[in-house]
Amino acid sequence: MKVAPKTPLNVSLHWDTDEIQAVGRLAYRDQIAWLEFEQSFLQAGLELSPVHHKTSSGLQRPYDTGIFAGLHGMFNDSLPDGWGRLLIDRRARQLGIEPSALTPLDRLACVGSKGIGALCYAPSIEVWETGKNDLDLDQLAADAKMVLKGDISEVLSALGQAGGSPGGARPKALIALNKDGHAVHGTDEVPEGYEHYLVKFSGYDDPDDIAAIEMAYADMAKEAGVLMPETKLLDGGKGKSWFAARRFDREGTRRFHVQSASGLLYTDIRIPALDYSDLIMLTRNITHDQRQCKAMFILAVFNVLAHNRDDHARQFSFIMEHDGTWRKAPAYDLTWSFGPGGEHSSSVLGHGKDITRDHLIDLGKKAELKEQEVFKVIERTQAAISKWEVFASKYGVSRQSTLLVAAALAQVRL
């Protein structure tokens, strides 16, 4: 699981099966990563991380070496946190390696070409023993619970092969689904007739109906005007279900470069330091598109009114097209959440809770929206959220969970 000492990683963009663009070489010395772009990439004029990094010759160090273990933000986005990191750490211990001995380059080599987005790393390290291509999602979910309880046994490789790269705390798997609901591994190219999805399983403290709750939230967000990916509620055994969202970094064999607000701004998700005004400014600076700024404002209003307070910097992403233009990615991980200390991870003009209508109106002004536009966004979102119990009933959310979420929503009054 470790790259040979002094061996750099070759970084490339895998746009498609036969379209691979060399980016440069990445080395790690004295706990700082150094990037040197390929001459061909310099001539292409693409900006992989346009806020703090400009594509230029010479060695490029991270904007802030005190975060991401000295790694560039754009590459830190390739690394899993939460569930994916847990699997890698436990696999390392299986192989007699202390996780603390793994450098960021070791971890990037474990991701190889199977991460989120188009960035790929070589030489790659095959961490997991390969198995059959067909997937039993119910078995994966049961295996994930075993791992969360501390049993790493023989199930670890199957989970790692399916879910070793996604971030977030809940167990996840990268899969591909066909129209009949048949699932296969989705980290590489998938068979014709299949589409890339990310499926979530229950975490340690999640209610049994967490998937139904998130599906109801997805429908509620769509009605509020939030840009969302296609979502599905997959039937599992014994009355279980799993939430799945279509991946926005894949389209058939094509891949897209993706950056989170965390990677772009060098924001540590463990420290609530981001404001929605920062996100709107970031959107404007990299997309140069007023429609994208409005989309970010709509998401901000929804998160506030829907009591989604786990809105840290990795929950907002942007997609770079092959020609270098950027757009806001669809929203994801939308559900009721308590937040750090009961506050939003991303504040609204400095307010983490007790956010008022006036605060949202002022945020709308930051987005350069007309007052009537702001009012319409707020009213549409309020109307969608007022139908929470309708959405909950549609997907079989338990009465207990329905009332719990309804009580939380009722506390958010503008």
Secondary structure, 3 states (H helix, E strand, C coil): CCCCCCCCEEEEEEEECCEEEEEEEEEEECCEEEEEECHHHHHHCCCCCCCCCCCCCCEECCCCCCCHHHCCHHHHCCCCCCHHHHHHHHHHHHCCCCHHHCCHHHHHHHHCCCCCCCEEEECCCCCCCCCCCECCHHHHHHHHHHHHCCCCCCCHHHHHHHHCCCCCCCCEEEEEECCCCCEEECCCCCCCCCEEEEEECCCCCCCCCHHHHHHHHHHHHHHCCCCCCCEEEEECHHHCEEEEEECCCEECCEECEEEEHHHHHCCCCCCCCEEHHHHHHHHHHHHCCHHHHHHHHHHHHHHHHCCECCCCHHHCEEEECCCCCEEECCCCCCCCECCHHHCCCEEECCECCCCCHHHHHHHHHHCCCCHHHHHHHHHHHHHHHCCHHHHHHHCCCCHHHHHHHHHHHHHCCC
